[in-house]
Amino acid sequence: MAGHQRLPVVIVAGLHADARKEVVERLLQGVPGSVALHHDLTEARDGTVLRLIRDASGTLSRGETPLVNDCACCALREDLVPELARMADGGLTRLAVVELWDSVEPKAMAEVVAAHGGDRLHLAGVLTAVDPALVLPYLANGDDLAETGLAAAPTDRRTVGDTWARQLEYAPVLAVVDSDEADDEDHALLAQLHPTARRVPAASAELARVALGGFDVEAAAAAQHPACALLPQDADESGVATFVWRRRRPFHPERLYAALEDLCCAAARSRGRFWLAERPDTLLAWDAAGGALCVENAGPWLASLPDAAWELVPPMRRAAAALDWHPDHGDCCQHLVFTSPGLDRDGLERLLDSCLLTDAEYASGRDAWKSLPPAFDSLLDAA
């Protein structure tokens, strides 16, 4: 197959279904020979997933694929690459647009295409479609996906808010549809939630060019990892603020646990990394949206690893740690970011500071820290 060109694939994600459909339609109209592939999971509970293939003129084919392990997303993963490969082999498709179903997150699908596309497929871009007027309502929605009919499997415990946050923050390109209901506050919130993203009007002529601008799966994954995530900077515009809180001293586990509810409700979105005095070697991830907080063990801080183990750590993480290395604590730190309209920066700072070890507690040393009450065991060890 000398001179064979891989089929470009663009993934379009987003819970804003009308916005997503508009973006896909714009791509189909803007790129001659483009075809859209969509797996509709609406009826997945009945045991099958509906596959739709269409171009700018309308539907080309409809088919079904069975569930895999009672999981609609698993069925999608199993069916996606073979269908795209068939398009590539046909030689008539210039661009394959993968329109993800509402709650499907782009990270998993992007990694599937990149890992299994071989010499037939080229992941050219990942976009999330956005209606700016809906950013805050979806982000603040703490309902389980199951309650809204958007769960991808019986075991799906995600919420609308945290799913939307990941869809929004993973994509390097946000395709923004026109919305008469959106105001300056909505646009400021979107800009502060993902300041490094390229925001492109869905109706603009540059949408297709930007969509095909290339995508690096490894860099995207690293940018989401708690240890080296590209978190937003301090900002304040149109009533929306982003507050960045950084400290070196560890948290007292009981005082932080007691403050969790107030901290979760203080902002529409908060995220980052932190450390607890009684788990000084553990990097903890903080991820909150819709009033719900997820705290996860993200592995060891680099400072707790032997030198020989550093060679096994991705270069981006080593670089991030080196840029922020402390002579006493290495890369151990508190780095939390809160973004919201009407944010109370001063109140947040006072509350967070009150959760740190006092001077006397800090001076007692790491051995004494480890004997503090393990208040987070219920969150970290239950899984």
Stockholm file with secondary structure:
# STOCKHOLM 1.0

chainA/1-383         MAGHQRLPVVIVAGLHADARKEVVERLLQGVPGSVALHHDLTEARDGTVLRLIRDASGTLSRGETPLVNDCACCALREDLVPELARMADGGLTRLAVVELWDSVEPKAMAEVVAAHGGDRLHLAGVLTAVDPALVLPYLANGDDLAETGLAAAPTDRRTVGDTWARQLEYAPVLAVVDSDEADDEDHALLAQLHPTARRVPAASAELARVALGGFDVEAAAAAQHPACALLPQDADESGVATFVWRRRRPFHPERLYAALEDLCCAAARSRGRFWLAERPDTLLAWDAAGGALCVENAGPWLASLPDAAWELVPPMRRAAAALDWHPDHGDCCQHLVFTSPGLDRDGLERLLDSCLLTDAEYASGRDAWKSLPPAFDSLLDAA
#=GR chainA/1-383 SS CTTCCCEEEEEEECSCHHHHHHHHHHHHHHSTTEEEEEEECTTGGGTEEEEEEEETTEEEEEEEEECBTTBHHHHHHHHHHHHHHHHHHHSCCSEEEEECCTTCCHHHHHHHHHHHCTTTEEEEEEEEEECGGGHHHHHTCCCBGGGGTCCSSTTCCCBHHHHHHHHHHHCSEEEECCCTTCCHHHHHHHHHHSTTSEEEETTSTTHHHHHTSCCCHHHHHHHHSTTTCCCCCCEEETTEEEEEEEESSCBCHHHHHHHHHHHHHTCSEEEEEECBTTSTTEEEEEEEETTEEEEEEEEECGGGSCGGGGGGSCHHHHHHHHHTCBTTTBTCCEEEEEEEETCCHHHHHHHHHHTBCCHHHHHTCHHHHTTSCCTTHHHHSCC
#=GC SS_cons         CTTCCCEEEEEEECSCHHHHHHHHHHHHHHSTTEEEEEEECTTGGGTEEEEEEEETTEEEEEEEEECBTTBHHHHHHHHHHHHHHHHHHHSCCSEEEEECCTTCCHHHHHHHHHHHCTTTEEEEEEEEEECGGGHHHHHTCCCBGGGGTCCSSTTCCCBHHHHHHHHHHHCSEEEECCCTTCCHHHHHHHHHHSTTSEEEETTSTTHHHHHTSCCCHHHHHHHHSTTTCCCCCCEEETTEEEEEEEESSCBCHHHHHHHHHHHHHTCSEEEEEECBTTSTTEEEEEEEETTEEEEEEEEECGGGSCGGGGGGSCHHHHHHHHHTCBTTTBTCCEEEEEEEETCCHHHHHHHHHHTBCCHHHHHTCHHHHTTSCCTTHHHHSCC
//
